[in-house]
Amino acid sequence: MTTLAAFPRGGARRIVYLGTPELAVAPLDALCDAGIQVALVVSRPDARRGRGEAATPSPVKARATARGIPVTHDVRDVLRLADGGPLAGVVVAFGERIPTEVLARVPMLNLHFSLLPRWRGAAPVERAILAGDAETGVCVMSVAPAMDAGAVHARARTPIGAHDTTETLRARLLGLGTPLLVAAVCDGVGEGEPQRGEPVHAAKVRPEDLRLDWHRGALDLDRVVRAGGGVTVLPDGTRLRILEARVVSAGDPDGGDAAEPGTLHLHDGAVCVATGSGTLRLVRVQPEGRAARDAPDWWRGARLAAGARLGPPGLAGGEYR
């Protein structure tokens, strides 16, 4: 079996950086500002962000280009640099597996947004919210051939608040994790702590994960909205995206609420929806093909009949796109 290289104990002064989205820009800046030489950035290929638009670079590629750092889309280009002297790597939200032959030559650290081994995978922040976890965290870990299975060198914890969204939680984790990552790169790391406990997979969030089944309880539905914006269907068959909501009441867990799940009503000027257990207040919504707006403004223009219901009858979470 190939023995992976060890991350330098005395710190790394020359690195490659692997990252793609906006989330990975701040750690790149922090490493450069700390005096680390970033010899190469590896990022996903340019992509079209909308219909008919020209392909645009990833946020990390754009920042690297602005800083005068060479960029490649091929991870194996790292091997060419490794022939030129000591080299280490840093990975933040790269989005691709790193070949074992690269890891054997170039030791790498990863900034991962969960308390490993819980939520290994593509969507750790979203999955923590959807599962109703009370806390989460961020880990600096060694990159291993198995997904997110490397030794942990540093970690920080944070509670998940009742109103935390994927965006707010991710921003807080980034603030906690970036200094840990910079310290690990500048000072070096030892063997680290093996992960202990049962691994839990953080699968990518699919469109069906965001469909709102109003027969579920208000607490569950609120988590879906906070994780990525929930989607429901209006009586005319068009979609309505729920961008922000609040739990008015958790309701009766035994299903004793009077109104049919999905029924819309006004309460003190607020747009509310009955659920299988409790009531959810809509704060901000986006009708299909239109701009986002505050829920009361949308309600005034929607002209829905009294007792209108969201979602088709008997919605079970997989009956519409």
C-alpha positions in Angstrom: 0.0 0.0 0.0 1.3 3.5 -0.8 2.5 5.5 2.2 1.2 9.0 2.1 3.6 11.8 2.7 3.6 13.5 6.1 2.7 17.2 6.3 5.9 19.1 7.3 6.3 19.6 11.1 8.2 22.8 10.8 5.5 24.4 8.7 5.1 24.7 4.9 6.4 27.8 3.1 5.4 26.6 -0.4 2.0 25.1 -1.1 -0.6 24.3 -3.7 -4.2 25.4 -3.0 -7.2 23.4 -4.1 -10.6 25.2 -3.9 -13.5 26.3 -6.0 -16.4 28.3 -4.5 -16.6 31.7 -2.7 -16.3 29.8 0.6 -12.7 29.0 -0.3 -11.6 32.5 -1.1 -11.0 33.8 2.4 -8.6 30.9 3.4 -6.6 31.5 0.3 -6.3 35.2 1.2 -5.4 34.4 4.8 -2.6 32.0 3.7 -1.1 34.5 1.3 -1.3 37.3 3.9 0.5 35.1 6.4 3.5 34.9 4.0 2.8 31.4 2.6 4.0 31.0 -1.0 1.1 29.7 -3.0 2.9 28.3 -6.0 -0.3 27.0 -7.8 -4.0 27.0 -7.4 -6.2 24.1 -8.6 -9.8 24.9 -9.2 -12.8 23.5 -11.1 -13.1 24.4 -14.8 -14.9 27.6 -15.8 -18.7 27.2 -15.9 -21.8 28.9 -17.2 -23.8 30.4 -14.3 -26.9 31.1 -16.4 -28.6 30.3 -19.7 -26.8 31.9 -22.6 -24.0 33.3 -20.4 -20.3 32.9 -21.2 -18.3 30.6 -19.0 -16.9 32.3 -16.0 -14.1 31.3 -13.7 -14.7 30.0 -10.2 -14.4 32.5 -7.3 -11.1 30.9 -6.3 -9.7 31.1 -9.8 -10.7 34.7 -10.1 -9.0 35.6 -6.8 -5.8 33.6 -7.6 -5.6 35.3 -11.0 -6.0 38.8 -9.4 -3.1 37.8 -7.0 -0.9 36.6 -9.9 -1.0 33.0 -8.9 -0.9 30.4 -11.7 -4.1 28.3 -12.0 -4.8 24.8 -13.4 -7.9 22.6 -13.6 -5.8 19.4 -13.6 -4.9 18.1 -10.2 -2.0 16.0 -11.6 -0.2 19.2 -12.6 0.7 19.3 -8.9 3.1 16.4 -9.5 5.2 18.6 -11.8 5.7 21.2 -9.0 6.6 18.5 -6.5 9.7 17.7 -8.6 10.9 21.2 -7.9 11.3 20.9 -4.1 9.3 20.6 -0.9 5.6 21.2 -1.5 2.5 20.8 0.6 -1.2 21.3 -0.2 -4.3 22.9 1.3 -7.8 21.8 0.3 -11.0 23.9 0.9 -14.3 23.0 -0.8 -12.5 21.7 -3.9 -15.3 19.4 -5.0 -13.2 16.6 -6.6 -11.3 13.5 -5.3 -7.6 13.9 -5.3 -5.7 11.0 -6.9 -3.7 8.7 -4.5 -0.5 9.2 -6.6 -0.8 13.0 -5.8 -1.3 12.4 -2.1 1.7 10.1 -2.0 3.9 12.9 -3.2 2.2 16.0 -1.7 0.9 16.0 1.9 -2.4 17.9 2.2 -4.6 19.4 4.8 -8.3 20.0 4.4 -10.6 22.4 6.1 -13.9 20.5 6.6 -17.1 22.0 8.0 -18.3 19.4 10.5 -17.3 17.5 13.6 -15.8 14.5 12.0 -16.6 11.6 11.6 -20.1 13.0 11.6 -21.1 14.4 8.2 -18.3 13.3 5.9 -19.1 14.3 2.4 -20.3 17.1 0.1 -23.0 18.9 2.3 -22.0 18.8 5.9 -23.6 22.1 6.9 -26.9 21.5 5.2 -27.1 18.0 6.6 -26.4 19.1 10.2 -29.3 21.6 9.9 -31.7 19.1 8.3 -30.9 16.6 11.0 -31.7 19.1 13.8 -28.1 18.8 15.3 -27.6 20.9 18.3 -24.0 21.7 17.4 -21.5 21.4 14.6 -17.9 22.5 14.0 -14.9 22.6 11.7 -11.9 20.4 11.5 -8.4 20.7 10.1 -7.6 17.2 8.9 -5.1 15.3 6.7 -6.4 14.4 3.3 -6.6 10.6 2.9 -7.7 8.4 0.0 -11.0 7.6 1.7 -13.4 10.6 1.7 -12.9 12.8 4.8 -11.3 10.0 6.7 -8.0 11.5 7.6 -6.6 12.3 11.1 -7.8 15.5 12.7 -5.3 18.1 13.8 -7.5 20.9 15.1 -11.2 21.5 15.6 -13.6 24.1 16.9 -17.3 23.7 17.9 -20.3 26.0 17.6 -24.0 25.6 18.5 -26.5 25.6 15.7 -29.0 28.4 16.6 -32.7 28.2 16.0 -32.5 30.7 13.1 -29.1 29.6 11.6 -29.2 29.0 7.9 -26.6 27.3 5.7 -25.2 30.7 4.9 -24.9 32.0 8.4 -23.6 28.8 9.8 -21.1 28.3 7.0 -19.8 31.9 7.5 -19.3 31.3 11.3 -17.5 28.0 10.6 -15.2 29.7 8.1 -14.3 32.3 10.7 -13.5 29.6 13.2 -11.6 27.4 10.9 -9.5 29.8 8.8 -7.1 30.7 11.7 -6.8 27.0 12.6 -5.8 26.2 9.1 -3.3 29.0 8.8 -1.7 28.0 12.1 -1.5 24.4 10.9 0.2 25.4 7.7 2.6 27.8 9.3 3.6 25.6 12.3 3.2 22.2 10.8 1.3 19.2 12.3 2.0 15.9 13.9 0.2 12.6 13.4 -3.1 14.0 14.5 -6.0 12.3 16.2 -7.7 9.4 14.4 -11.4 9.9 14.0 -13.5 8.0 16.5 -17.2 7.1 16.2 -19.6 6.0 13.5 -19.1 7.9 10.3 -22.2 9.7 8.9 -22.4 10.6 5.2 -23.4 14.1 4.2 -24.9 13.4 0.8 -25.3 16.3 -1.6 -28.6 18.1 -1.1 -31.0 17.2 -4.0 -34.1 19.1 -5.2 -36.3 16.5 -3.6 -34.7 17.2 -0.2 -36.1 20.7 -0.4 -39.7 19.8 -1.3 -42.0 20.8 1.6 -44.4 18.1 2.7 -46.9 20.0 4.8 -47.9 16.8 6.6 -44.5 17.0 8.4 -44.1 19.2 11.5 -43.3 22.9 11.6 -39.9 22.3 13.1 -38.8 19.8 10.4 -40.1 22.1 7.6 -38.3 25.1 9.1 -35.0 23.1 8.9 -35.6 22.5 5.2 -36.1 26.2 4.6 -33.0 27.1 6.6 -30.9 24.4 4.9 -31.5 25.6 1.3 -35.0 27.2 0.8 -38.0 25.0 0.7 -40.2 24.5 -2.4 -44.0 24.1 -2.5 -46.8 24.4 -5.1 -49.5 27.0 -5.3 -53.1 26.1 -6.2 -52.5 27.1 -9.8 -49.7 24.6 -10.1 -46.8 27.1 -10.1 -44.0 26.8 -7.6 -43.3 28.9 -4.6 -39.9 29.0 -3.0 -39.9 29.7 0.8 -36.6 31.6 1.4 -37.2 32.4 5.1 -39.8 31.3 7.7 -40.3 31.1 11.4 -41.9 28.5 13.6 -45.0 30.0 15.2 -45.8 26.9 17.2 -44.5 23.3 17.2 -48.1 22.1 17.6 -49.3 18.7 18.8 -46.9 15.9 18.0 -49.8 13.5 18.0 -51.4 15.3 15.1 -54.2 17.1 17.0 -54.0 20.4 15.0 -57.3 21.4 13.4 -56.4 22.9 10.0 -55.5 20.7 7.1 -51.7 20.7 6.4 -50.8 23.3 3.8 -53.7 25.6 4.6 -52.8 29.3 4.3 -54.2 31.9 6.7 -53.4 35.4 7.9 -52.6 36.0 11.6 -52.0 39.6 12.7 -50.9 40.5 9.2 -48.5 37.5 8.9 -48.9 34.8 6.3 -49.0 31.4 8.1 -49.3 27.8 7.0 -50.7 24.9 8.9 -48.5 21.8 9.1 -48.9 18.3 10.4 -47.8 19.6 13.7 -47.8 23.3 14.4 -47.7 26.5 12.3 -45.0 28.0 10.1 -45.0 31.7 9.3 -43.7 32.7 5.9 -41.2 35.6 6.0 -39.8 35.8 2.5 -40.8 34.0 -0.6 -40.1 33.8 -4.4 -42.9 32.9 -6.8 -41.9 31.0 -9.9 -40.4 33.3 -12.5 -40.5 36.3 -10.2 -38.3 38.2 -7.8 -38.1 37.4 -4.1 -40.4 39.5 -1.9 -41.7 39.7 1.7 -44.5 37.2 2.3 -47.2 39.8 3.2 -46.4 41.7 -0.1 -46.7 38.5 -2.0 -50.0 37.6 -0.3 -51.6 40.9 -1.2 -50.8 40.3 -4.9 -51.6 36.6 -5.0 -55.3 37.0 -4.4 -55.7 33.5 -3.2 -59.1 32.2 -2.0 -59.8 31.8 1.7 -58.5 28.4 2.9 -56.2 28.0 -0.1 -53.7 25.1 0.4 -50.1 24.8 -0.6 -48.9 21.6 -2.2 -51.0 19.0 -4.1 -53.4 16.8 -2.0 -51.6 13.9 -0.4 -48.2 15.4 -1.1 -45.6 12.9 0.0 -42.4 14.8 -0.9 -41.8 13.4 -4.4 -44.8 14.3 -6.5 -43.6 17.6 -8.1 -40.3 19.1 -9.3 
